[in-house]
Amino acid sequence: MAAEVRKRRRGFTRLSRKLQVNIPRAAMEAAGLDVGDELKVDAAGRGRIVITRATDPLAEIERFAQENAGLYPPGYLERLRAEWE
């Protein structure tokens, strides 16, 4: 007797014995995720998992620096350093 074959449903996936899943392409594209993205996985209650793209800490520091460029006038840092001497 042949094993029962389960039909796949569009947009659904299964958890493998190795605790792995495949994310449906439509969901990845809608979320703006791409192959090779590092993902953060969090439990959000019983039966719910939230997957988000992990942010690169260096990229976040660079973004912060660019957002705050020009916050202080030219020479300000040098004047502060001179006070320490």
GUZADREN-700945 format. One line per 4 residues: number of its first residue (from 1); their letters; for each residue z, x, y of C-alpha. Coordinates in pm, whole numbers, plus 50000, padded with zeros to 5 digits. Example, Ala and Ser with C-alpha at 12.3 -4.5 7.8 and 13.67 -1.06 7.14 Angstrom:
1 = as = 50780:51230:49550 | 50714:51367:49894
END
This chain:
1 = maae = 50000:50000:50000 | 49899:50140:50340 | 50156:50194:50613 | 50170:49931:50885
5 = vrkr = 49978:50041:51194 | 50131:49942:51526 | 49888:49860:51803 | 49940:50038:52131
9 = rrgf = 49987:49834:52444 | 49837:49954:52771 | 50102:50102:53000 | 50358:50152:52721
13 = trls = 50465:50467:52538 | 50700:50560:52255 | 50983:50809:52233 | 50902:51064:51960
17 = rklq = 51145:51217:51712 | 51149:51522:51940 | 51253:51300:52235 | 50910:51340:52399
21 = vnip = 50698:51077:52572 | 50347:51062:52714 | 50325:50911:53060 | 50033:50668:53090
25 = raam = 49756:50802:53314 | 49757:50495:53540 | 50130:50539:53609 | 50088:50911:53683
29 = eaag = 49799:50848:53919 | 49981:50565:54098 | 50285:50791:54144 | 50072:51078:54273
33 = ldvg = 50180:51308:53989 | 49952:51576:53849 | 49939:51792:53539 | 50177:52085:53577
37 = delk = 50414:51913:53822 | 50779:51986:53754 | 50963:51659:53702 | 51330:51569:53742
41 = vdaa = 51465:51311:53498 | 51776:51103:53573 | 51947:50819:53391 | 51968:50511:53613
45 = grgr = 52176:50287:53392 | 52143:50172:53036 | 51779:50162:52924 | 51645:50299:53254
49 = ivit = 51520:50649:53337 | 51386:50763:53675 | 51133:51047:53685 | 51060:51216:54018
53 = ratd = 50861:51522:54116 | 51099:51815:54160 | 51079:51978:54499 | 51038:52352:54537
57 = plae = 51345:52478:54730 | 51140:52740:54915 | 50884:52481:55017 | 51165:52260:55149
61 = ierf = 51306:52547:55356 | 50959:52620:55496 | 50909:52252:55584 | 51249:52242:55758
65 = aqen = 51169:52560:55952 | 50834:52419:56066 | 50992:52089:56174 | 51247:52276:56385
69 = agly = 51018:52542:56530 | 51061:52569:56906 | 51407:52413:56896 | 51552:52712:57083
73 = ppgy = 51390:52893:57376 | 51230:53238:57326 | 51488:53519:57324 | 51780:53290:57233
77 = lerl = 51846:53458:56899 | 51834:53805:57054 | 52092:53700:57318 | 52323:53569:57045
81 = raew = 52292:53891:56849 | 52369:54093:57163 | 52699:53899:57197 | 52811:54025:56857
85 = e = 52784:54391:56958
END
